[in-house]
Every structure is written in structure tokens, then in C-alpha cells.
Amino acid sequence: MVKPGYVPDTGDIVWLHFDPQAGHEQAGHRPALVLSPARYNGPRGMTICCLMTSRIKGYPFEVVDSDDPPSVVLADQVKSLDWRARRAERKGRVSPATLTEVRARARLLRLSHAAYADSHGANTSTSCSP
């Protein structure tokens, strides 16, 4: 149940229900780092977030949030989700340094994708015009 009046905000750690999932996606009731601001999340009922896990594997897009208990933000697992339907519960916040590092790694991934697409002749335009 979403706490009345709560709207996820940038830097919040929230617990969400990620089912259903497909393929290699994370599933179950798990934490996520909110990237989008409350002014976006509230009116739309959606939030942009990165999943978190306690299973540290040393992947390049993991950003360590805590050593005790261990947790990492998966900067390559960016999702846009209905936070009300997924019953968001605020559990804490990350440090400004962690948030900055997650954003930097997510941006790096986005830029790498754009460079790859450009080199292969793909259209990466975000325009909806025909």
C-alpha cells in the first residue's frame, strides 16, 4: 500500500513490486533508486528509476550504495514504472555522491548506445514527426 501523500522523489530508495518480468529482468519485491523528480512523478503516476540488488557481481554499471548491508544500484537497469500500481514504499535515500555516479553511468550507457546506432546508420531521433 502506498502511504497517503507520498510521491517518490529524486534520490529516494523505494521498494516496488517488479512482477511480471521477462527474460533477464529483475523480478519480485525489490528496491529501486528514483531518478525522476516528484514534480514529474506525482502528476503522471510514473517514475524513472534504477533497480538495486544486494548481489554484487562487479559489473561496470553497478554503483555501490552500501557495504553493510551490501547493495548496489544497477545503472544499466533504468525503468519507467507506475509507482502507484507497483505499491512504492520509501525506505531511505542515497547520498548525493551515489546519485551523481548513477546518473553519470546511465548517461555513459545512453551515449554509448547513440554512438553505436549512429555508426550503424540507425535513426536515434526522439522526434515523433513522420
N, C-alpha and C positions, 0 to 999 in steps of 0.2 A: 504494500500500500504506500502510495506517495504521500509524504507528510503534507498536510494542507498549507498552502502558501509557499512551499519550497519550489524554486526554479533553479536548476543546475547553472553554475557559472564557471567561467574560465578558471582552471586550476583545481576545481573540486574533484575529489575522488568519489565516485558513486558506484554503488552495486546495482547491476542490471541483470535481467534475465535474457540471455543471448540465444535461447532456443526459439525457433528452429535454426539449425545451422546446416551447412553443406560442405562437403569436401574437407579441406584442411582448416576451415574456420574454427575459431574458439567457440565453445558451447557452454551451456549451463549458467548458473548464477555466479557472476564474477565481477571484479572491479574494473573500472574504466576511468581514464583521465579525461575530463571535459575540456575541450579546446575552444568551443564557441562561447560567446558571452551570453549572459542572462537575457539581455535585450533582444537577442535573436531567438534563444531557446523558448522563452515564455510565450510570445505570440504564436509561434509556429508549432510548438509542442514537439519539436525535433531538437536534437543536439548532435554536434560533431564531436567525436571522442576517439581515443586510442585505448585499446584493450590493455589490460595489465595481467601479469601472471607471477606466481612465486617460483616457477620452474625456469631458472636462469640457465641459458644454454650458450651464452657468449656470442649471440648473433650481432651483426654490426648495427642493427636498428633497435636493439634493446638499450633502454636508458634506465640505469639503476635508480630506484626511488628510495629503497631502504635495504639495509643489510640485516636488520633484526626486527621483525621477521623479513626474510629476503623477498623483494618484489622488484619487478622491472616493468616499465611502460614499453609496449611494443609499438614504436613509432611508425612501423610499416603496416599496422592494423588499424587504419583510420576508417571509422564508420559514421554514417549519418543514421540516427535511430530515433524512433518515437519514445521519448523518455517516460512519458506517462504510461503507455501501453506496456513498457518493459519495467515498470514499477521502480523508478530510480530512488535510491536511498543514499543520502550524503553520509560518507564515512570519514571524510577528512579533506586535506588539501596537500598539494605538493609544494615544494619550495619554488620560489621564483627561478632559481638556477635550473631545477629539473624541468620546469615548464619551458624555459628558453632552449634547453638542449633537445627536448622532444620536438619543438617547433622547427629547430634547425635540421634535425634528421629527417623529419617529414618533408620539409621543403627540399632537401637534397634528393630524396626519392622522387618527388614530383618533377624536379629539374632534370634528373637522370632519365625519367620516362619521356619528357618532352624532347630531349636531345636524341634519344633513341628513335622516337617517332619521326622527328624531322629528318634524320639520316636515312630513314626507310620510306620517305615520301608519304607518311601518314598525315592526315589533317588533324591537328590537335586544337583547332579553334574551339572556343567555348560559345561562339555565336550560334543563335538558333535560326538565323536567317538562311533562306534557301540558297 
